[in-house]
Amino acid sequence: MTDSTPEPAPGAIRGDLTLRHPRPSDHPRLQEALADWWGGLGGEAGALQRQLLVPRLFLQHFAGTSFLVERPDRALHAFLIGFLSQTDPRTAYIHFVGVCPDGKRDGVGRALYERFFTLAREAGRSQVRCITSPNNRDSLAYHSRMGFRLEPGDREEDGVPVQTDYDGPGLDRVAFAREL
């Protein structure tokens, strides 16, 4: 973005980007992004773990509550996979969010979150929850800036409450909640 280009308002997507709901045919591009955009976090095992967290079924059954952002050349720029809880009528859940490395700090991540918050409010939800890995310091900082509070864990790691084995043996997570 040049100095003469105005910063989009919160929840707005830059004019050269296209926001839409994902389709199952977007799955291969999402899988590629999940392997590449995290700068090698967790090595090959980390890339595979991220890819397994976004199976095609999310694009088949939660497309209406998820978003994808494309550049003018149709390259994937960002995405948010989210859904409304079927168990807790107060809750919406952000499952996975990614912004391409050269798109970070351009406001698109915040815009996706704001869109999801609006969608959740319109559906009568009063809170949004999400999780991240304890070693994903960027995600921890980002969610704090976005107004999420850390939920209690069964231990602390560098001052962060961690839920041991949250997603299975050795798959510890940090849980967040944000009131709408």
Buried (B, 14 or more C-beta within 10 A) or exposed (E): EEEEEEEBEEBBBBEEBBBEEBEEEBBEBBBEBBBBBBEEBBEEEBBEBBBEEBEBEBBEEBBEBBBBBBBEEEEBBBBBBBBBBEEEEEBBBBBBBBBBEEBBEBBBBBBBBBBBBEBBEEEEBEBBBBBBBBBBEEBBEBBEEBEBEBBEBEEEEEEBBBBBEBEEEEEBBBBBBBEE
